[in-house]
Amino acid sequence: MYWTDHSLPSTKRQFKRLANLLVVAAMLSGTQGIPRANAASGQPDDAMAVVRSWTILQRIQSECPAVPDERWRLDRIDQAVAPSQTFSARRYAEELVKSSAWQSVLGKDVQTLLNMTDGCGTAAMLEWQAGMRRQIDTSTQALAGDIVSHWPSAALQTPVRISVGALEAVDDDDPGYLRMSVSNPGTEVLEIALSGKDLHTGFCRTLSSADLPITAGTDLPTQLLTLRPGASIAARLVLDAACMPADSVALVGALIVVRDGVMEYRSFGQVDIPRKEVSRQ
C-alpha cells in the first residue's frame, strides 16, 4: 500500500458557489409533470428521486464528452431496488428520456449548471459531479438498506471492510481516538480516502489521521491510499483536543473508493461505540 498525490485546482470563488449548484438537482426532484412510473401501485419516491439525479449526471456526460459514462450507476440502482419487484430503475429512466417535460427542465438546468461552473472540466464542475455521485451512491446504499451498523459489527463490509475498535482515551479529559482496521477483501486494487466533508463522531466534527488520507471539506481527494487485494492496515482516527469527551460515540462519514480510475462513494454509520480507558503511551 502507498500514497498517491493528485493535484486539484480550486479557487475560493468557485467553491463558494457549490452550495447553490447542488440545489439544482434537489429542485428537479419536485418538478411538476415528470413521469411517476406506475405511481398508483406504490412505486418508491426515493428510488425515483435517485434515478432523476442519475439522469443529470448522464446528461452532463453528453455535454462534456470527457466525463465518464454513468450507466453502471443506473445498473446498481436497479440492483438495489430489485428485491421489491415493484420498480425498475432502468424502465423509469427510459420513461424520463421520453418525457418532454423532464427533458425540457433537464436541458435548461444542465445549461445553468454549466454556466455556473464555467463549463466542463473546471474545479467547480468536478466538485459538483463528485457531490452528485456521492448523493447517488449513498442513496443507492440506503435503498439496499446498507448504511448503519451497531458496534462491534463492521462499519462497512464492501468493497472495503472497516472495523472500528472502542473509543480509546487516556483520562476523563481526553476526547480519545478510534482504532480502526481497514482491509480490501476483494480481488481488485483499490485506492481510498475518507471524505472530510461531514465526517464526525456526533458533536466532534474535527478528526485527523496519520494513517488514512482525509479530504479537507470536499468529496474530491488529493491523496489516496492504495489497498491491494487482501491488504489490511491499522489506523487511528483522532478526535480533536477541543472536542468534548463522551462515554460513547457514533462514527458517521463516507469512504471514497477508486478502482480502475472510477470514483465511487460508500457511506457508513457506526453507532454505540463505547469508551475505553487506556494507558498513556
Helices and strands as residue ranges (DSSP letters): E 3-5, H 12-16, H 18-28, G 39-41, H 45-63, H 71-81, G 82-84, H 89-98, H 100-116, H 123-143, E 148-150, E 161-169, E 177-183, E 190-194, E 207-208, E 223-227, E 232-239, E 248-259, E 262-277
